Amino acid sequence: MKDVQGKVAFITGAASGMGLGMARAFSAAGMKVMLGDIQKEPLDTAVAELKGQGRDVAGVVVDVTDRDSVFAAAQATVDTFGKVHVCINNAGVGASGSAEDTSEKNWRWTIDVNMWGVVWGLQAFMPLIKEHGEGGHVVNTASMAGMFSWKELSAYNASKYAVVAMSETAMAEHTDDNIGVSVLCPGVVNTNLGTSARNRGDEYGGSTDKKSEQMVAMLKKGLNPDVVGEQVLEAIIDDQPYIFTDPSLRSWVENRFARILAGYDWADQCQALKKADQQTAIDL
Ligand SMILES: NC(=O)c1ccc[n+]([C@@H]2O[C@H](COP(=O)([O-])OP(=O)(O)OC[C@H]3O[C@@H](n4cnc5c(N)ncnc54)[C@H](O)[C@@H]3O)[C@@H](O)[C@H]2O)c1
């Protein structure tokens, strides 16, 4: 999307961290922005900050785990600004633990927000972007935890691999309709993610995350989220599919792929396959 001036963007998780960074960058570039978040007070503060700077913005309370809430936010965006060109499925939460010691409620909370939030965002917004034919862009916020698996972050890793998978699928499906798709894979960014239990719904019970203090301390050393906001704007303009905020983590991805390719080296000399001597082909 070369020309963003006057275009309309919707962002989830826009009251804090990277979502707010994007709202600041997009509105500074002349975009109209609908900020969506589950937390009304910080959302109102964010909208007031940007309106105070003369930006064309509005806010809507949305719970991305709830299909009806996301569709209502899409309608509110169209009612306010006429149409929507850019959708940023960014809201996310983090809970630590290995697969076996993460409680069912922590699993469900993480998957409901991080994975289903993106599903509902795509279902509600993609048809609206297609409808006006002016083109657009979708960015889904995954993580470097969607590129390689960190220890004791099983549910979070699983949710973010799902976001990478949905994004790559959408990239393959939108090659010739002027709708770009990107997946944002941040490294460590200085946001409020370490206290994400603050917006955890009652149905998921209280937080049981023992590592949130450690997470808060680590995130404090991270990148300024406003820089990520500007980077995402640049990626939309450049139609860049993968957005990495920390180039020093490149080797982690290279090491993961080297381990995967080693699996093919082993398969080449595997006795069971040699004995079967059967050719197979996937025809898609
Ligand atoms: N901070 C990092 O280092 C980092 C690294 C990789 C990926 N991420 C991802 O970046 C995204 C943004 O997080 P952040 O780091 O800016 O954290 P943040 O906590 O500062 O912002 C997240 C926002 O999402 C909102 N939110 C949470 N649940 C919601 C729901 N059900 N519906 C609507 N809004 C909801 C929160 O209220 C909050 O305003 C998340 O998807 C996160 O997983 C963060």
The ligand as an SDF file (V2000), in Angstrom:
LIG
                    3D

 44 48  0  0  0  0  0  0  0  0999 V2000
    6.3230   -7.1130   24.1660 N   0  0  0  0  0  0  0  0  0  0  0  0
    7.0050   -8.0480   23.5590 C   0  0  0  0  0  0  0  0  0  0  0  0
    8.2120   -8.2240   23.8100 O   0  0  0  0  0  0  0  0  0  0  0  0
    6.3320   -8.9200   22.5500 C   0  0  0  0  0  0  0  0  0  0  0  0
    7.1370   -9.8170   21.8280 C   0  0  0  0  0  0  0  0  0  0  0  0
    6.5410  -10.6130   20.8460 C   0  0  0  0  0  0  0  0  0  0  0  0
    5.1900  -10.5010   20.5910 C   0  0  0  0  0  0  0  0  0  0  0  0
    4.4120   -9.6250   21.3190 N   0  0  0  0  0  0  0  0  0  0  0  0
    2.9920   -9.5300   20.9730 C   0  0  0  0  0  0  0  0  0  0  0  0
    2.6890   -8.1790   20.6980 O   0  0  0  0  0  0  0  0  0  0  0  0
    1.2840   -7.9690   20.8200 C   0  0  0  0  0  0  0  0  0  0  0  0
    1.0190   -6.6800   21.5660 C   0  0  0  0  0  0  0  0  0  0  0  0
    1.3990   -6.8380   22.9310 O   0  0  0  0  0  0  0  0  0  0  0  0
    2.2720   -5.7720   23.7150 P   0  0  0  0  0  0  0  0  0  0  0  0
    3.5930   -6.3730   23.9350 O   0  0  0  0  0  0  0  0  0  0  0  0
    2.1640   -4.4430   23.0940 O   0  0  0  0  0  0  0  0  0  0  0  0
    1.5400   -5.8390   25.1490 O   0  0  0  0  0  0  0  0  0  0  0  0
    0.5930   -4.8090   25.9350 P   0  0  0  0  0  0  0  0  0  0  0  0
    0.0780   -5.5820   27.1180 O   0  0  0  0  0  0  0  0  0  0  0  0
    1.3070   -3.5480   26.1960 O   0  0  0  0  0  0  0  0  0  0  0  0
   -0.5890   -4.5500   24.9020 O   0  0  0  0  0  0  0  0  0  0  0  0
   -1.5440   -5.5440   24.5940 C   0  0  0  0  0  0  0  0  0  0  0  0
   -2.9240   -4.9220   24.5320 C   0  0  0  0  0  0  0  0  0  0  0  0
   -3.8640   -5.9440   24.1690 O   0  0  0  0  0  0  0  0  0  0  0  0
   -5.0390   -5.7350   24.9290 C   0  0  0  0  0  0  0  0  0  0  0  0
   -5.8250   -6.9660   25.0270 N   0  0  0  0  0  0  0  0  0  0  0  0
   -5.5490   -8.0600   25.7740 C   0  0  0  0  0  0  0  0  0  0  0  0
   -6.5270   -8.9710   25.6790 N   0  0  0  0  0  0  0  0  0  0  0  0
   -7.4470   -8.4470   24.8360 C   0  0  0  0  0  0  0  0  0  0  0  0
   -8.6790   -8.9050   24.3310 C   0  0  0  0  0  0  0  0  0  0  0  0
   -9.2040  -10.0920   24.7000 N   0  0  0  0  0  0  0  0  0  0  0  0
   -9.3530   -8.1280   23.4580 N   0  0  0  0  0  0  0  0  0  0  0  0
   -8.8540   -6.9190   23.0990 C   0  0  0  0  0  0  0  0  0  0  0  0
   -7.7100   -6.4150   23.5510 N   0  0  0  0  0  0  0  0  0  0  0  0
   -7.0080   -7.1780   24.4170 C   0  0  0  0  0  0  0  0  0  0  0  0
   -4.5490   -5.2400   26.2710 C   0  0  0  0  0  0  0  0  0  0  0  0
   -5.5660   -4.5720   27.0170 O   0  0  0  0  0  0  0  0  0  0  0  0
   -3.3960   -4.3380   25.8760 C   0  0  0  0  0  0  0  0  0  0  0  0
   -3.8110   -3.0020   25.7220 O   0  0  0  0  0  0  0  0  0  0  0  0
    0.7410   -9.2290   21.5120 C   0  0  0  0  0  0  0  0  0  0  0  0
    0.1280  -10.0520   20.5320 O   0  0  0  0  0  0  0  0  0  0  0  0
    1.9940   -9.9060   22.0450 C   0  0  0  0  0  0  0  0  0  0  0  0
    1.8280  -11.3140   22.1700 O   0  0  0  0  0  0  0  0  0  0  0  0
    4.9610   -8.8540   22.2960 C   0  0  0  0  0  0  0  0  0  0  0  0
  1  2  1  0
  2  3  2  0
  2  4  1  0
  4  5  1  0
  4 44  2  0
  5  6  2  0
  6  7  1  0
  7  8  2  0
  8  9  1  0
  8 44  1  0
  9 10  1  0
  9 42  1  0
 10 11  1  0
 11 12  1  0
 11 40  1  0
 12 13  1  0
 13 14  1  0
 14 15  2  0
 14 16  1  0
 14 17  1  0
 17 18  1  0
 18 19  2  0
 18 20  1  0
 18 21  1  0
 21 22  1  0
 22 23  1  0
 23 24  1  0
 23 38  1  0
 24 25  1  0
 25 26  1  0
 25 36  1  0
 26 27  1  0
 26 35  1  0
 27 28  2  0
 28 29  1  0
 29 30  1  0
 29 35  2  0
 30 31  1  0
 30 32  2  0
 32 33  1  0
 33 34  2  0
 34 35  1  0
 36 37  1  0
 36 38  1  0
 38 39  1  0
 40 41  1  0
 40 42  1  0
 42 43  1  0
M  CHG  2   8   1  16  -1
M  END
$$$$
